[in-house]
Amino acid sequence: KLAERDLQSILLSPDIMLNQNAEIIKDARRADGLAVEWRRSFGSEGPPDIRERLVFLDFIVQNGGMKGLHGGIVKDFIDDRLGQQPGAGSDKKKLFLDHVENWVLSLQKDTHSREALKNINRWRRDIDRISEADIYLLALGYLRADRASKEYAAVVFNRKGLLALGYGHIQGGFQDFRPDLAVLARKLTPTETPAPL
């Protein structure tokens, strides 16, 4: 008990808290810069939305970075690779989810891969309500998950999907953050676009 109390005292000390806050701000600014670059790669000069900011913050905090991914790679993957399949037409969202489903089926069968399949099936049912911009953000998450250790690939995909679309199965349950994200977006909408780092 004494060691636990001492550790808690140290972790809650003003110096440690100040340092942690500085690191959080640094990561958030870096994430904002990546989100701005992401939007620009798709021709948008507007500020990133809350989901974009969270996806990129998750890349920094949970994955240590982008592993070389950027908007151009995602566009090439969706538009060129999937868009050239027979019968692709304007059904890239469906083709993308079909592709990811096949990828998940190739992974180790565990709770996370089963949740990924549930997510894909749910998102497939909601396909008409999922925008093309959302699919690109989800594709970024998929491409990052595909670069992760196979042991963690499905959970990385689930987390990125939850953040990109605002809802999904993860860690044994269904989460729907869309109402919370809408409130947060109203509170945090910037008045200007942050400068990339």
Accessible surface in RSA format (square Angstrom, percent):
REM  Atomic radii and reference values for relative SASA: ProtOr
REM  Chains: A
REM  Algorithm: Lee & Richards
REM  Probe-radius: 1.40
REM  Slices: 20
REM RES _ NUM      All-atoms   Total-Side   Main-Chain    Non-polar    All polar
REM                ABS   REL    ABS   REL    ABS   REL    ABS   REL    ABS   REL
RES LYS A   1   193.46  94.4 149.73  91.9  43.73 104.1 104.25  93.8  89.22  95.0
RES LEU A   2   116.30  64.8 111.81  80.0   4.49  11.3 111.81  78.5   4.49  12.1
RES ALA A   3    78.73  72.4  67.75 104.5  10.98  25.0  72.88 102.6   5.85  15.5
RES GLU A   4   118.44  68.0 110.71  83.8   7.73  18.4  43.27  83.7  75.17  61.4
RES ARG A   5   146.16  61.4 142.09  72.4   4.06   9.7  63.51  86.8  82.65  50.1
RES ASP A   6    73.36  51.4  71.42  71.1   1.94   4.6  22.13  52.1  51.23  51.1
RES LEU A   7   101.39  56.5  99.84  71.4   1.55   3.9 101.08  71.0   0.31   0.8
RES GLN A   8   103.28  57.8  99.30  72.6   3.98   9.5  24.25  51.6  79.04  59.9
RES SER A   9    74.93  63.3  60.49  80.7  14.44  33.3  32.24  68.7  42.68  59.8
RES ILE A  10    99.74  56.8  96.75  72.1   2.99   7.2  99.74  71.8   0.00   0.0
RES LEU A  11    81.80  45.6  80.49  57.6   1.31   3.3  80.49  56.5   1.31   3.5
RES LEU A  12   106.47  59.3  90.05  64.4  16.42  41.3  90.05  63.2  16.42  44.2
RES SER A  13    31.50  26.6  28.28  37.7   3.22   7.4  27.48  58.5   4.01   5.6
RES PRO A  14   112.40  81.9 102.47  93.4   9.93  36.1 109.21  90.2   3.18  19.8
RES ASP A  15   114.70  80.3 107.80 107.3   6.90  16.3  31.25  73.6  83.44  83.2
RES ILE A  16    57.21  32.6  57.05  42.5   0.16   0.4  57.21  41.2   0.00   0.0
RES MET A  17    78.94  40.9  78.49  51.9   0.45   1.1  74.62  63.4   4.31   5.7
RES LEU A  18   127.36  70.9 124.96  89.4   2.40   6.0 126.44  88.8   0.91   2.5
RES ASN A  19    88.52  61.0  83.39  80.6   5.14  12.4  19.21  46.2  69.31  67.0
RES GLN A  20    78.59  43.9  75.67  55.3   2.92   6.9  30.15  64.2  48.44  36.7
RES ASN A  21    75.53  52.1  74.68  72.2   0.85   2.0  14.92  35.9  60.61  58.6
RES ALA A  22    54.46  50.1  43.64  67.3  10.82  24.6  49.22  69.3   5.24  13.9
RES GLU A  23    77.07  44.2  77.04  58.3   0.03   0.1  33.96  65.7  43.11  35.2
RES ILE A  24   106.89  60.8 104.93  78.2   1.96   4.7 106.74  76.9   0.15   0.4
RES ILE A  25    86.19  49.0  85.10  63.4   1.08   2.6  86.19  62.1   0.00   0.0
RES LYS A  26   119.22  58.2 114.74  70.4   4.48  10.7  76.95  69.3  42.26  45.0
RES ASP A  27    34.06  23.9  34.05  33.9   0.01   0.0   0.90   2.1  33.16  33.1
RES ALA A  28    38.78  35.7  36.77  56.7   2.01   4.6  37.97  53.5   0.81   2.2
RES ARG A  29   150.40  63.1 147.70  75.3   2.70   6.4  41.51  56.7 108.89  66.0
RES ARG A  30   100.58  42.2  99.75  50.8   0.83   2.0  31.02  42.4  69.57  42.2
RES ALA A  31     1.84   1.7   1.84   2.8   0.00   0.0   1.84   2.6   0.00   0.0
RES ASP A  32    24.90  17.4  24.90  24.8   0.00   0.0   0.86   2.0  24.04  24.0
RES GLY A  33     1.21   1.5   0.00   N/A   1.21   1.5   1.19   3.3   0.02   0.0
RES LEU A  34    38.36  21.4  35.63  25.5   2.73   6.9  35.63  25.0   2.73   7.4
RES ALA A  35     0.00   0.0   0.00   0.0   0.00   0.0   0.00   0.0   0.00   0.0
RES VAL A  36     1.85   1.2   1.72   1.6   0.13   0.3   1.83   1.6   0.02   0.1
RES GLU A  37    82.60  47.4  76.46  57.8   6.14  14.6  32.00  61.9  50.60  41.3
RES TRP A  38    14.24   5.7  10.47   5.1   3.78   8.9   6.57   3.5   7.68  12.5
RES ARG A  39    57.91  24.3  55.69  28.4   2.22   5.3   3.50   4.8  54.40  33.0
RES ARG A  40   101.64  42.7  86.18  43.9  15.46  36.8  35.40  48.4  66.24  40.1
RES SER A  41    37.81  31.9  19.57  26.1  18.23  42.0  31.93  68.0   5.88   8.2
RES PHE A  42    66.94  33.5  35.15  21.8  31.79  82.7  40.17  24.4  26.78  76.6
RES GLY A  43    68.29  84.2   0.00   N/A  68.29  84.2  35.51  97.4  32.78  73.4
RES SER A  44    32.50  27.5  26.72  35.7   5.78  13.3  24.49  52.1   8.01  11.2
RES GLU A  45   121.36  69.7 105.11  79.5  16.25  38.7  65.03 125.8  56.33  46.0
RES GLY A  46    30.13  37.2   0.00   N/A  30.13  37.2  23.88  65.5   6.25  14.0
RES PRO A  47    49.67  36.2  44.74  40.8   4.92  17.9  44.74  36.9   4.92  30.6
RES PRO A  48     4.93   3.6   0.00   0.0   4.93  17.9   0.00   0.0   4.93  30.6
RES ASP A  49    57.32  40.1  49.41  49.2   7.91  18.7  36.61  86.2  20.71  20.7
RES ILE A  50    20.34  11.6  16.49  12.3   3.85   9.3  17.10  12.3   3.24   8.8
RES ARG A  51    51.24  21.5  51.24  26.1   0.00   0.0   8.00  10.9  43.25  26.2
RES GLU A  52    17.11   9.8  17.11  12.9   0.00   0.0   1.64   3.2  15.47  12.6
RES ARG A  53    38.41  16.1  37.18  19.0   1.22   2.9  15.50  21.2  22.90  13.9
RES LEU A  54    44.58  24.8  43.54  31.1   1.05   2.6  43.54  30.6   1.05   2.8
RES VAL A  55     0.41   0.3   0.41   0.4   0.00   0.0   0.41   0.4   0.00   0.0
RES PHE A  56     3.44   1.7   3.44   2.1   0.00   0.0   3.44   2.1   0.00   0.0
RES LEU A  57    52.44  29.2  52.44  37.5   0.00   0.0  52.44  36.8   0.00   0.0
RES ASP A  58    14.21  10.0   9.92   9.9   4.29  10.1   6.18  14.5   8.03   8.0
RES PHE A  59     0.00   0.0   0.00   0.0   0.00   0.0   0.00   0.0   0.00   0.0
RES ILE A  60    14.20   8.1   5.44   4.1   8.76  21.1   5.44   3.9   8.76  23.8
RES VAL A  61    86.50  56.9  56.68  51.3  29.81  71.8  61.74  53.6  24.76  67.1
RES GLN A  62   106.36  59.5  76.51  55.9  29.85  71.1   5.32  11.3 101.04  76.6
RES ASN A  63    28.35  19.5   7.88   7.6  20.47  49.3   7.04  16.9  21.31  20.6
RES GLY A  64    64.58  79.6   0.00   N/A  64.58  79.6  33.08  90.8  31.50  70.5
RES GLY A  65     7.80   9.6   0.00   N/A   7.80   9.6   7.75  21.3   0.05   0.1
RES MET A  66    24.33  12.6  19.28  12.8   5.05  12.0  19.28  16.4   5.05   6.7
RES LYS A  67   126.30  61.6  96.14  59.0  30.16  71.8  57.76  52.0  68.54  73.0
RES GLY A  68    57.67  71.1   0.00   N/A  57.67  71.1  41.89 115.0  15.78  35.3
RES LEU A  69     8.31   4.6   0.00   0.0   8.31  20.9   0.00   0.0   8.31  22.4
RES HIS A  70   100.78  55.1  96.37  67.0   4.41  11.3  74.68  77.0  26.10  30.4
RES GLY A  71     2.46   3.0   0.00   N/A   2.46   3.0   0.00   0.0   2.46   5.5
RES GLY A  72    23.90  29.5   0.00   N/A  23.90  29.5  22.24  61.0   1.65   3.7
RES ILE A  73    55.56  31.6  53.61  39.9   1.95   4.7  54.52  39.3   1.03   2.8
RES VAL A  74     0.00   0.0   0.00   0.0   0.00   0.0   0.00   0.0   0.00   0.0
RES LYS A  75    65.64  32.0  65.45  40.2   0.19   0.4  31.63  28.5  34.00  36.2
RES ASP A  76    83.80  58.7  81.68  81.3   2.12   5.0  20.60  48.5  63.19  63.0
RES PHE A  77    14.18   7.1   9.21   5.7   4.97  12.9  13.87   8.4   0.31   0.9
RES ILE A  78     1.52   0.9   1.52   1.1   0.00   0.0   1.52   1.1   0.00   0.0
RES ASP A  79    48.41  33.9  39.05  38.9   9.36  22.1  17.24  40.6  31.17  31.1
RES ASP A  80    72.36  50.7  70.34  70.0   2.02   4.8  20.83  49.0  51.52  51.4
RES ARG A  81   144.00  60.5 127.69  65.1  16.31  38.8  51.15  69.9  92.85  56.3
RES LEU A  82     0.19   0.1   0.19   0.1   0.00   0.0   0.19   0.1   0.00   0.0
RES GLY A  83    22.32  27.5   0.00   N/A  22.32  27.5   2.21   6.1  20.11  45.0
RES GLN A  84   142.94  79.9 111.59  81.6  31.35  74.6  39.33  83.7 103.61  78.6
RES GLN A  85    69.07  38.6  61.64  45.0   7.44  17.7  22.01  46.9  47.06  35.7
RES PRO A  86   134.66  98.1 104.42  95.2  30.24 109.9 117.02  96.6  17.65 109.7
RES GLY A  87    81.18 100.1   0.00   N/A  81.18 100.1  43.78 120.1  37.40  83.8
RES ALA A  88     2.99   2.7   0.79   1.2   2.20   5.0   0.79   1.1   2.20   5.8
RES GLY A  89    63.58  78.4   0.00   N/A  63.58  78.4  45.69 125.4  17.89  40.1
RES SER A  90   116.79  98.7  82.36 109.9  34.43  79.3  53.18 113.2  63.61  89.1
RES ASP A  91    66.31  46.5  63.82  63.5   2.49   5.9  22.07  52.0  44.24  44.1
RES LYS A  92    55.41  27.0  55.38  34.0   0.03   0.1  22.85  20.6  32.56  34.7
RES LYS A  93    49.60  24.2  49.41  30.3   0.19   0.4  29.83  26.8  19.77  21.1
RES LYS A  94    90.27  44.0  90.27  55.4   0.00   0.0  63.48  57.1  26.79  28.5
RES LEU A  95    30.59  17.0  29.04  20.8   1.55   3.9  29.04  20.4   1.55   4.2
RES PHE A  96     0.00   0.0   0.00   0.0   0.00   0.0   0.00   0.0   0.00   0.0
RES LEU A  97     0.05   0.0   0.05   0.0   0.00   0.0   0.05   0.0   0.00   0.0
RES ASP A  98    37.24  26.1  36.55  36.4   0.69   1.6  20.86  49.1  16.38  16.3
RES HIS A  99    36.73  20.1  31.19  21.7   5.53  14.2  20.57  21.2  16.16  18.8
RES VAL A 100     0.00   0.0   0.00   0.0   0.00   0.0   0.00   0.0   0.00   0.0
RES GLU A 101    44.16  25.4  44.16  33.4   0.00   0.0   2.13   4.1  42.03  34.3
RES ASN A 102    98.80  68.1  90.45  87.4   8.35  20.1  26.81  64.5  72.00  69.6
RES TRP A 103    24.32   9.8  17.14   8.3   7.19  16.9  23.55  12.6   0.77   1.3
RES VAL A 104     0.68   0.4   0.27   0.2   0.41   1.0   0.27   0.2   0.41   1.1
RES LEU A 105    87.14  48.5  76.54  54.8  10.60  26.6  77.35  54.3   9.78  26.3
RES SER A 106    88.50  74.8  47.82  63.8  40.68  93.7  48.11 102.4  40.40  56.6
RES LEU A 107    12.49   7.0   5.82   4.2   6.66  16.8   8.95   6.3   3.54   9.5
RES GLN A 108   113.64  63.5  93.75  68.5  19.88  47.3  46.76  99.5  66.87  50.7
RES LYS A 109   127.94  62.4 104.27  64.0  23.67  56.4  95.21  85.7  32.73  34.9
RES ASP A 110    31.99  22.4  28.44  28.3   3.54   8.4  21.63  50.9  10.35  10.3
RES THR A 111    68.21  48.5  66.88  67.8   1.33   3.2  38.46  51.7  29.75  45.0
RES HIS A 112    49.04  26.8  49.04  34.1   0.00   0.0  21.99  22.7  27.06  31.5
RES SER A 113     2.07   1.7   2.07   2.8   0.00   0.0   1.09   2.3   0.97   1.4
RES ARG A 114   129.73  54.5 127.25  64.9   2.48   5.9  62.51  85.4  67.22  40.7
RES GLU A 115     7.61   4.4   7.61   5.8   0.00   0.0   5.96  11.5   1.65   1.3
RES ALA A 116     0.00   0.0   0.00   0.0   0.00   0.0   0.00   0.0   0.00   0.0
RES LEU A 117    40.01  22.3  39.82  28.5   0.19   0.5  39.82  28.0   0.19   0.5
RES LYS A 118   111.01  54.2 104.96  64.4   6.05  14.4  60.54  54.5  50.46  53.8
RES ASN A 119     0.13   0.1   0.10   0.1   0.03   0.1   0.03   0.1   0.10   0.1
RES ILE A 120     0.29   0.2   0.29   0.2   0.00   0.0   0.29   0.2   0.00   0.0
RES ASN A 121    63.45  43.8  61.55  59.5   1.90   4.6  15.87  38.2  47.57  46.0
RES ARG A 122    73.99  31.1  73.99  37.7   0.00   0.0   3.59   4.9  70.41  42.7
RES TRP A 123     0.09   0.0   0.09   0.0   0.00   0.0   0.07   0.0   0.02   0.0
RES ARG A 124    61.98  26.0  55.88  28.5   6.09  14.5  42.91  58.6  19.07  11.6
RES ARG A 125   169.64  71.2 134.27  68.4  35.37  84.2  76.31 104.3  93.33  56.6
RES ASP A 126    18.06  12.7  16.88  16.8   1.18   2.8   2.27   5.3  15.79  15.8
RES ILE A 127    34.18  19.5  34.18  25.5   0.00   0.0  34.18  24.6   0.00   0.0
RES ASP A 128   136.49  95.6 106.38 105.9  30.10  71.2  34.28  80.7 102.21 101.9
RES ARG A 129   182.47  76.6 148.94  75.9  33.53  79.8  77.66 106.1 104.81  63.5
RES ILE A 130     7.81   4.4   5.87   4.4   1.95   4.7   7.05   5.1   0.76   2.1
RES SER A 131    53.52  45.2  43.80  58.5   9.73  22.4  49.38 105.2   4.14   5.8
RES GLU A 132   107.18  61.5 101.25  76.6   5.94  14.1  31.26  60.5  75.92  62.0
RES ALA A 133    70.46  64.8  58.35  90.0  12.11  27.5  63.60  89.6   6.86  18.2
RES ASP A 134    21.93  15.4  21.56  21.5   0.37   0.9   0.37   0.9  21.56  21.5
RES ILE A 135     1.99   1.1   1.99   1.5   0.00   0.0   1.99   1.4   0.00   0.0
RES TYR A 136    14.74   6.9  14.74   8.4   0.00   0.0   8.50   6.4   6.24   7.7
RES LEU A 137     5.22   2.9   4.99   3.6   0.23   0.6   4.99   3.5   0.23   0.6
RES LEU A 138     0.00   0.0   0.00   0.0   0.00   0.0   0.00   0.0   0.00   0.0
RES ALA A 139     0.00   0.0   0.00   0.0   0.00   0.0   0.00   0.0   0.00   0.0
RES LEU A 140     0.00   0.0   0.00   0.0   0.00   0.0   0.00   0.0   0.00   0.0
RES GLY A 141     0.18   0.2   0.00   N/A   0.18   0.2   0.18   0.5   0.00   0.0
RES TYR A 142     8.72   4.1   8.72   5.0   0.00   0.0   0.16   0.1   8.56  10.6
RES LEU A 143    15.13   8.4  15.13  10.8   0.00   0.0  15.13  10.6   0.00   0.0
RES ARG A 144     9.94   4.2   9.94   5.1   0.00   0.0   0.00   0.0   9.94   6.0
RES ALA A 145     0.00   0.0   0.00   0.0   0.00   0.0   0.00   0.0   0.00   0.0
RES ASP A 146    51.51  36.1  41.18  41.0  10.34  24.4   0.06   0.1  51.46  51.3
RES ARG A 147    99.09  41.6  74.22  37.8  24.86  59.2  30.09  41.1  69.00  41.8
RES ALA A 148    18.40  16.9   6.92  10.7  11.47  26.1  12.53  17.6   5.86  15.5
RES SER A 149    65.55  55.4  43.99  58.7  21.56  49.7  42.28  90.0  23.27  32.6
RES LYS A 150   116.01  56.6 107.16  65.8   8.84  21.1  96.58  86.9  19.43  20.7
RES GLU A 151   105.19  60.4  91.47  69.2  13.72  32.7  29.71  57.5  75.48  61.6
RES TYR A 152   118.79  55.5 118.60  67.5   0.19   0.5  82.48  62.0  36.30  44.8
RES ALA A 153     0.00   0.0   0.00   0.0   0.00   0.0   0.00   0.0   0.00   0.0
RES ALA A 154     6.28   5.8   5.57   8.6   0.72   1.6   5.57   7.8   0.72   1.9
RES VAL A 155    16.95  11.2  16.45  14.9   0.49   1.2  16.45  14.3   0.49   1.3
RES VAL A 156     7.77   5.1   7.77   7.0   0.00   0.0   7.77   6.8   0.00   0.0
RES PHE A 157     0.00   0.0   0.00   0.0   0.00   0.0   0.00   0.0   0.00   0.0
RES ASN A 158     0.40   0.3   0.00   0.0   0.40   1.0   0.00   0.0   0.40   0.4
RES ARG A 159    48.17  20.2  48.17  24.6   0.00   0.0  28.70  39.2  19.47  11.8
RES LYS A 160     0.59   0.3   0.57   0.3   0.03   0.1   0.57   0.5   0.03   0.0
RES GLY A 161     0.00   0.0   0.00   N/A   0.00   0.0   0.00   0.0   0.00   0.0
RES LEU A 162    10.48   5.8  10.31   7.4   0.17   0.4  10.31   7.2   0.17   0.4
RES LEU A 163    27.74  15.4  27.52  19.7   0.23   0.6  27.74  19.5   0.00   0.0
RES ALA A 164     0.27   0.2   0.27   0.4   0.00   0.0   0.27   0.4   0.00   0.0
RES LEU A 165    10.64   5.9   2.16   1.5   8.48  21.3   2.82   2.0   7.82  21.1
RES GLY A 166     0.00   0.0   0.00   N/A   0.00   0.0   0.00   0.0   0.00   0.0
RES TYR A 167     7.83   3.7   7.83   4.5   0.00   0.0   6.25   4.7   1.58   1.9
RES GLY A 168     0.36   0.4   0.00   N/A   0.36   0.4   0.36   1.0   0.00   0.0
RES HIS A 169    32.63  17.8  32.40  22.5   0.23   0.6  20.78  21.4  11.86  13.8
RES ILE A 170    17.32   9.9  15.54  11.6   1.77   4.3  15.54  11.2   1.77   4.8
RES GLN A 171   125.72  70.3  94.78  69.3  30.94  73.7  48.50 103.2  77.22  58.6
RES GLY A 172    66.12  81.5   0.00   N/A  66.12  81.5  30.23  83.0  35.90  80.4
RES GLY A 173    27.54  34.0   0.00   N/A  27.54  34.0  26.32  72.2   1.22   2.7
RES PHE A 174    74.91  37.5  47.71  29.6  27.20  70.8  47.71  28.9  27.20  77.8
RES GLN A 175    68.10  38.1  66.37  48.5   1.74   4.1   7.24  15.4  60.86  46.2
RES ASP A 176    57.79  40.5  36.75  36.6  21.03  49.7  16.01  37.7  41.77  41.7
RES PHE A 177    69.42  34.7  69.42  43.0   0.00   0.0  69.42  42.1   0.00   0.0
RES ARG A 178    98.57  41.4  92.92  47.4   5.66  13.5  45.22  61.8  53.36  32.3
RES PRO A 179    87.90  64.1  77.84  71.0  10.06  36.6  86.73  71.6   1.17   7.3
RES ASP A 180    92.69  64.9  88.17  87.8   4.53  10.7  26.57  62.5  66.12  65.9
RES LEU A 181    16.12   9.0  16.12  11.5   0.00   0.0  16.12  11.3   0.00   0.0
RES ALA A 182    47.46  43.6  37.08  57.2  10.39  23.6  45.41  63.9   2.05   5.4
RES VAL A 183    65.34  43.0  65.19  59.0   0.16   0.4  65.19  56.6   0.16   0.4
RES LEU A 184    64.00  35.6  63.38  45.3   0.61   1.5  64.00  44.9   0.00   0.0
RES ALA A 185    31.73  29.2  28.93  44.6   2.80   6.4  31.70  44.6   0.03   0.1
RES ARG A 186   171.75  72.1 143.95  73.4  27.80  66.2  77.13 105.4  94.62  57.3
RES LYS A 187   156.68  76.4 121.25  74.4  35.43  84.4  77.58  69.8  79.09  84.2
RES LEU A 188    93.53  52.1  81.04  58.0  12.49  31.4  85.52  60.1   8.01  21.5
RES THR A 189    90.98  64.7  67.72  68.6  23.26  55.4  57.46  77.2  33.52  50.7
RES PRO A 190    39.27  28.6  21.61  19.7  17.66  64.2  30.94  25.5   8.33  51.8
RES THR A 191   143.36 102.0 102.83 104.3  40.53  96.6  86.58 116.3  56.78  85.8
RES GLU A 192   132.84  76.3 122.96  93.0   9.88  23.5  46.37  89.7  86.46  70.6
RES THR A 193    40.32  28.7  21.57  21.9  18.75  44.7  13.83  18.6  26.49  40.0
RES PRO A 194    33.70  24.6  23.52  21.4  10.18  37.0  33.36  27.5   0.35   2.1
RES ALA A 195    79.37  73.0  62.05  95.8  17.32  39.4  66.21  93.2  13.17  34.9
RES PRO A 196    50.68  36.9  31.62  28.8  19.07  69.3  31.62  26.1  19.07 118.5
RES LEU A 197   133.50  74.4  72.82  52.1  60.69 152.6 103.07  72.4  30.43  81.9
END  Absolute sums over single chains surface
CHAIN  1 A    11015.3       9126.7       1888.6       6274.7       4740.6
END  Absolute sums over all chains
TOTAL         11015.3       9126.7       1888.6       6274.7       4740.6
